[in-house]
Each structure stands twice: as C-alpha cells, then as structure tokens.
Amino acid sequence: MITRISFDDLKDKVCVLTGGAGVIGSSLVRGLASAGVKTAIVDLNGEAAAGLAAEVAQEYGTAVIGVGASVLDKESLAVAKKIINDKLGKINFLINGAGGNSPAATTQLEEILPGNLTELEKTFYGLSMDGFQKVYDLNFKGTLLPTMVFTVDMLEAGKGGVLNISSMNAYKPLTKIPAYSAAKASINNFTEWLAVHLAKTGIRVNAIAPGFFLTNQNRFLLTDEKTGEATARGKKIIGSTPMGKYGEPDDLNGAMLYLLSDISSFVTGICIPVDGGYSAYGGV
C-alpha cells in the first residue's frame, strides 16, 4: 500500500544551513521554514544571518536562528554547534551552502590564442595563488569542516541527511574560473565518497548542482555594472540553457526538500542538476 506522499516528516526537524544569508541561501531558508523545519543559518556575517532568521521566523512561524561562524574554522563551528543544540536541539540535517567565486581567482581572458603571448598576466599564468587558494578553500574545505562538526548528532541518532551545493562547473568547467570549477568538482567526488563512508550509519549524503542563477558572486561576470545588460558571457550562458533564462532561487527548493525527506530514503551519493537543461544540451 502506498502511503500519502508529503514532506510532513521534515516538520520540527533541525537543519543547519551554512552560507545561508546569501541570495540562494535565503530562498532555501524559506523553503525549509515552509516545511516546518527549524533552521540555523550559519554565516560569516552573523548580523545578516540573525536579521534574515528573524524575518523568516515571523513569516512562517517556524523557529529560525542566525549564528555567526566561519566555515573555515573548526573551533568556530564547534561553538556554533553548541549554540544550535542549546536553542534548537539535536541536528538532523546539514546543507553546505557556503561558497562563491572571486575576481582574484578569475582569469581576464577565456583562452590563449596562438601568436598572442603578450598578455599572459590575464591568463592562467597570471593567476594569484592566494586568490586561487581562498576560493578553493571556501568552497571545498568550507564543505568538509562543517560536515565534520554538524553530522555528529546524526551519527548518534542513526539517521540524518547532508546536502551539498555543487554547480554546473563540476560537470563542465567554465572558462575564466578554474579555482571555483575545481572546488565544485571536488564537492561532487566528496559527496559520493562520504555517501559510501556513512551509508550504514543512516546518514544520507547528496548534492544539487544549480545551473545559472544571478548571485552576488557571479553578477560581475554576467551583467555589465554600468548598463545592467547581459555581458557577452551572460548571453552565451542563456544561449546554452534550453529554457532560455536564468534560474530563480526558489527553483532549488523542490530538489532540496526531496533529498532531505524520507521520500528519498533509498537515495544517497547522487547530484541532481537544477539547470534549465544546461547539462543536457550539446550546443547544437
């Protein structure tokens, strides 16, 4: 007999969302709150996290708190965990949403053309190693460390869920952003590795790979700061997305709730693209 399908099993569970004060994170918080999930927004900007938490809690009548912490500092995360346990209870889910790119890890040119070696500083050869390391660490190490800290409650309970935020860059590395692409590919690999490592503990580990959404991190690449019009790069992205548009942050909520819920209880180690068909399109 098939029971009624719903997300009711999520109600009153506790979820930690890192990087939750951003454009996509704020949508995910609202998606969680709509399902009755008690959520802790962990963000480097604790003030922004607290402000968003108060706003969402008032909108949905669900417990939401903001906690300031660095995803690159294990001790900082341990302090955040104690606050979350004290205020919300044991942690059932973790969404690793912290990440982003930076101009410091971005090449100015998409490719090197034969016979034009006069501007190597604008290519791979001119990348700042400090900038590269910071972007890689934020995205990969910033997923690894929170997982070490916030899944301990799940181990003790014998059940839980981890959801990593990957990217289209994990499948098709984009020009100009090697550090971000490498880190997101690492997250996909880590998702599969950890899913196997934890499979018998009752903790499921999955990921979603957003296609192209306008965020604070990529806006400088996709829109002209002065005119607000799409850059040549932005036009290429839209042209390669069969649905012909950028995604809206709320488009991620269905996949998120599915992968956290018991509806997907036999699903672990996968990454679901939410990309308007980008990953399915061959260019012709």
C-alpha positions as CSV (number, residue, x, y, z in Angstrom):
1,M,0.0,0.0,0.0
2,I,1.4,3.4,-1.0
3,T,1.1,5.9,1.8
4,R,0.3,9.6,1.2
5,I,3.3,11.4,-0.2
6,S,4.3,14.6,1.7
7,F,7.1,16.4,3.4
8,D,5.4,16.0,6.8
9,D,8.4,14.0,8.1
10,L,10.5,17.2,8.0
11,K,8.4,19.1,10.4
12,D,10.2,20.1,13.6
13,K,13.5,18.6,12.4
14,V,16.6,20.8,12.9
15,C,18.7,21.8,9.9
16,V,22.0,23.8,9.7
17,L,22.4,25.8,6.6
18,T,25.9,27.3,6.0
19,G,26.2,30.5,3.9
20,G,22.5,31.0,4.4
21,A,22.4,34.8,4.3
22,G,23.1,35.0,0.6
23,V,20.6,35.2,-2.4
24,I,20.2,31.4,-2.8
25,G,20.6,30.7,0.9
26,S,17.7,33.0,1.9
27,S,15.4,31.1,-0.5
28,L,16.5,27.8,0.9
29,V,15.8,29.0,4.4
30,R,12.2,30.0,3.4
31,G,11.8,26.6,1.7
32,L,12.8,24.8,4.9
33,A,10.6,27.0,7.0
34,S,7.6,26.4,4.8
35,A,8.0,22.6,5.6
36,G,8.2,23.4,9.3
37,V,12.0,22.7,9.6
38,K,13.7,24.5,12.5
39,T,16.8,26.1,10.9
40,A,20.1,27.6,12.0
41,I,21.6,29.9,9.4
42,V,25.4,29.8,9.9
43,D,27.1,32.6,8.1
44,L,30.3,34.6,8.4
45,N,28.1,37.7,8.6
46,G,26.3,36.8,11.9
47,E,24.3,40.1,11.8
48,A,22.9,39.3,8.4
49,A,22.1,35.8,9.4
50,A,20.3,37.0,12.5
51,G,18.3,39.6,10.5
52,L,17.2,37.0,7.9
53,A,16.3,34.5,10.7
54,A,14.0,37.0,12.4
55,E,12.4,37.8,9.1
56,V,11.7,34.2,8.1
57,A,10.6,33.2,11.6
58,Q,8.0,35.9,11.6
59,E,6.8,35.0,8.0
60,Y,6.4,31.3,8.6
61,G,6.0,30.9,12.4
62,T,8.9,28.4,12.5
63,A,12.0,28.6,14.7
64,V,14.9,30.1,12.8
65,I,18.1,31.4,14.3
66,G,21.2,33.1,12.9
67,V,24.7,32.1,14.1
68,G,27.9,33.8,13.2
69,A,30.8,31.4,12.4
70,S,33.5,30.7,9.8
71,V,33.2,27.5,7.7
72,L,37.0,27.5,7.5
73,D,37.4,27.5,11.3
74,K,36.6,24.2,13.0
75,E,36.6,25.7,16.5
76,S,34.2,28.5,15.4
77,L,31.9,25.8,14.0
78,A,32.0,23.8,17.3
79,V,30.9,26.9,19.2
80,A,28.1,27.4,16.7
81,K,27.0,23.8,17.1
82,K,26.7,24.3,20.9
83,I,24.5,27.4,20.4
84,I,22.3,25.5,17.9
85,N,21.9,22.5,20.2
86,D,21.0,24.8,23.1
87,K,18.5,26.8,21.1
88,L,17.0,24.2,18.6
89,G,18.1,20.8,19.8
90,K,19.9,17.9,18.1
91,I,20.8,18.5,14.4
92,N,19.1,16.3,11.8
93,F,20.2,17.8,8.5
94,L,23.1,19.9,7.1
95,I,23.1,21.9,4.0
96,N,26.6,23.0,2.9
97,G,25.7,26.2,1.1
98,A,28.8,28.4,1.8
99,G,30.9,29.1,-1.2
100,G,31.4,31.5,-4.0
101,N,33.9,32.9,-6.5
102,S,36.2,35.9,-6.6
103,P,37.8,38.1,-9.2
104,A,41.1,37.3,-7.6
105,A,40.7,33.7,-8.8
106,T,39.4,34.6,-12.2
107,T,41.3,34.9,-15.5
108,Q,40.6,38.0,-17.6
109,L,40.8,36.1,-20.8
110,E,38.9,32.9,-21.7
111,E,41.7,31.3,-23.7
112,I,45.2,31.9,-25.0
113,L,45.3,32.4,-28.8
114,P,48.4,31.3,-30.8
115,G,50.8,34.0,-31.5
116,N,49.4,36.3,-28.7
117,L,51.6,35.7,-25.7
118,T,51.9,39.4,-24.7
119,E,49.2,39.3,-22.0
120,L,50.0,36.2,-20.0
121,E,49.2,38.1,-16.8
122,K,45.5,38.0,-17.9
123,T,45.5,34.2,-18.3
124,F,46.1,31.1,-16.2
125,Y,49.8,32.1,-15.9
126,G,48.9,35.3,-14.1
127,L,46.5,33.8,-11.5
128,S,47.1,34.8,-7.9
129,M,47.8,31.7,-5.9
130,D,46.5,33.4,-2.8
131,G,43.2,34.1,-4.6
132,F,43.0,30.6,-6.0
133,Q,43.6,29.0,-2.6
134,K,41.0,31.2,-0.9
135,V,38.3,30.3,-3.5
136,Y,39.1,26.6,-3.4
137,D,39.2,26.5,0.4
138,L,35.9,28.4,0.8
139,N,34.1,26.0,-1.5
140,F,35.7,22.7,-0.6
141,K,37.2,23.0,2.8
142,G,34.1,25.1,3.7
143,T,32.1,22.0,3.0
144,L,34.4,19.5,4.6
145,L,34.8,21.1,8.0
146,P,31.0,21.8,8.7
147,T,30.3,18.2,7.8
148,M,32.8,17.0,10.3
149,V,31.2,19.1,13.0
150,F,27.5,19.2,12.4
151,T,26.9,15.5,11.5
152,V,28.0,14.2,14.9
153,D,24.4,14.4,16.2
154,M,23.2,12.4,13.2
155,L,25.7,9.6,13.9
156,E,24.4,9.3,17.5
157,A,20.8,9.3,16.2
158,G,21.5,6.7,13.5
159,K,19.8,8.9,10.9
160,G,20.3,12.2,9.1
161,G,21.0,13.9,5.8
162,V,23.7,16.1,4.3
163,L,23.0,18.1,1.2
164,N,26.0,19.7,-0.6
165,I,25.6,22.6,-3.0
166,S,27.5,21.8,-6.1
167,S,27.5,23.6,-9.5
168,M,27.4,23.1,-13.3
169,N,31.1,23.8,-13.1
170,A,31.6,20.3,-11.6
171,Y,30.4,18.8,-14.9
172,K,31.5,21.4,-17.4
173,P,34.3,23.7,-16.1
174,L,33.7,27.2,-17.3
175,T,36.3,29.4,-18.8
176,K,37.9,32.0,-16.5
177,I,37.1,30.3,-13.2
178,P,39.5,27.4,-12.6
179,A,39.5,27.5,-8.8
180,Y,35.7,27.5,-8.4
181,S,35.4,24.8,-11.0
182,A,38.0,22.6,-9.3
183,A,36.4,23.0,-5.9
184,K,32.9,22.1,-7.1
185,A,34.2,19.0,-8.9
186,S,35.8,18.1,-5.6
187,I,32.5,18.5,-3.8
188,N,30.8,16.0,-6.2
189,N,33.6,13.5,-5.6
190,F,33.4,14.1,-1.8
191,T,29.6,13.7,-1.9
192,E,30.0,10.2,-3.4
193,W,32.9,9.3,-1.1
194,L,31.1,10.3,2.0
195,A,27.8,8.7,1.0
196,V,29.6,5.4,0.8
197,H,31.5,6.0,4.1
198,L,28.4,6.8,6.0
199,A,25.9,4.5,4.2
200,K,25.4,2.1,7.1
201,T,25.1,4.8,9.7
202,G,21.8,6.0,8.5
203,I,23.2,9.3,7.2
204,R,22.5,10.0,3.5
205,V,24.7,12.4,1.5
206,N,23.6,14.0,-1.7
207,A,24.1,17.2,-3.7
208,I,22.3,19.6,-6.0
209,A,24.0,21.3,-8.9
210,P,22.4,24.7,-9.7
211,G,22.6,25.9,-13.2
212,F,22.9,29.6,-13.7
213,F,21.4,32.0,-11.1
214,L,22.3,35.6,-10.7
215,T,24.0,36.0,-7.3
216,N,26.3,38.5,-5.7
217,Q,29.3,36.2,-6.5
218,N,28.8,35.9,-10.3
219,R,27.0,39.2,-11.1
220,F,30.3,40.8,-12.1
221,L,30.8,38.2,-14.8
222,L,27.2,38.1,-16.2
223,T,26.0,41.6,-16.2
224,D,27.5,45.0,-17.2
225,E,27.9,47.0,-14.0
226,K,27.1,50.3,-15.8
227,T,24.2,49.3,-18.1
228,G,22.8,46.3,-16.3
229,E,22.7,44.5,-19.6
230,A,23.9,40.9,-20.1
231,T,27.6,40.6,-20.9
232,A,28.8,38.5,-23.8
233,R,29.4,35.7,-21.3
234,G,25.9,36.1,-19.9
235,K,24.4,35.9,-23.4
236,K,26.4,32.7,-24.1
237,I,25.0,31.1,-20.9
238,I,21.4,31.9,-21.8
239,G,22.0,30.6,-25.3
240,S,23.3,27.3,-23.9
241,T,20.3,26.9,-21.5
242,P,17.4,25.3,-23.3
243,M,14.9,27.0,-21.1
244,G,16.4,30.4,-22.2
245,K,16.6,32.0,-18.8
246,Y,18.5,32.2,-15.5
247,G,17.1,30.1,-12.6
248,E,15.2,31.6,-9.8
249,P,16.5,30.7,-6.3
250,D,13.1,29.2,-5.4
251,D,13.7,26.6,-8.2
252,L,16.0,24.8,-5.9
253,N,13.6,24.1,-3.1
254,G,11.8,21.1,-4.6
255,A,15.1,19.2,-5.0
256,M,16.3,20.2,-1.6
257,L,13.2,19.0,0.3
258,Y,13.1,15.8,-1.7
259,L,16.6,14.9,-0.8
260,L,16.2,15.7,2.9
261,S,12.8,13.9,3.2
262,D,12.3,10.2,3.8
263,I,10.6,10.3,0.4
264,S,14.2,9.7,-0.9
265,S,15.2,7.3,1.8
266,F,17.0,4.9,-0.6
267,V,18.8,7.8,-2.4
268,T,22.4,8.6,-1.5
269,G,25.5,9.6,-3.3
270,I,23.8,11.5,-6.2
271,C,23.9,15.0,-7.5
272,I,20.8,16.5,-9.1
273,P,21.2,19.2,-11.7
274,V,18.7,22.1,-11.4
275,D,19.8,23.9,-14.5
276,G,17.1,24.5,-17.1
277,G,18.5,21.8,-19.3
278,Y,22.1,23.2,-19.5
279,S,23.8,19.9,-18.7
280,A,21.7,18.1,-21.3
281,Y,22.5,20.5,-24.2
282,G,25.3,19.7,-26.6
283,G,25.4,23.1,-28.3
284,V,23.6,22.1,-31.5
